Amino acid sequence: MAEELTIATSQDKQERYATLIPQIEALVEGETDVIANLSNIVAALKQTMNFFWVGVYVVKENQLVLGPFQGPIACTRINFGKGVCGTSWKEKKTILVADVEAFPGHIACNSASQSEIVLPAFKNEEVALVLDVDSDKLNDFDNHDQNALEKVMRIIERLI
């Protein structure tokens, strides 16, 4: 297990992701505890990419329940199909939102959130959790974020 991150100083997010993803692989190598791994993955994403908020919601009791996160306090439970997270769960796909105010039914856990990307992780072909990443800037996420974060989700899927 890695004990510290080497953070690319580049402003190019592709370069930062390219440096980060192998380090996430090393970070979780040999660790079997899912919560420990999710906690470190979320911390690594926050530290390297400087996201406003990043965390996971785990499917439990037919709701998304807050798991490890970094950032301001968050909504504790989200219902199926509600908000961006619940919609990602329902539709079983990544959802990228340029302006959260324009997303029908957006749940404002923090009013500073302006844009968002939510990605599902699957276990036995069902959504087991979602990764929720928020920015305090409009239109802050793009296909580079989606592609890189989907690679992170494949790592997570091997752990759950």
C-alpha positions, 0 to 999 in steps of 0.5 A: 500500500502506498502511504502518500500520493505524488500529485502532478502539479500540472493544470491539465486534468488528464495528466493529473488523472494519469498520475493518480489512477496507478497510485489508486491501484497501489493504494488499495493493493492488498487491502481487503476492507471495502470502507478503508479502500473507499475512504482512501480512494475518495481522499486521493481524488479530493487531494489530487483533483481538488474537487469541492465534494467527493464521496460514495453512496452505498445501496442499502435498504433500497436507498443510497446511504452516505459512505466515505466522503471528503468535503462539507457535510452531505445528505445522508440518504437518497431515494431511488430515482431522486436527484443526480445520484438516485437517477444514476442508480436508476438508469445504471449509467454515468450522469454528467451535469453542467449546471445542477440548477438545470437538472430536474429534481436536483437535491441541493445537499450544499448550495455551493455545488454548481456542477456534478458527475455521478458514476455507478459501480456494479456488483452482480450486474446491479448498482452497488454504490455511486461515486458522487463528485461535485464542483463549486464551478459551473460546467467543471466536468467533461469527457476526460473526467468521465473516462478517468473516473470510470477507470476508478469505478472499475477499480472499485468494482474489483473491491466490492 
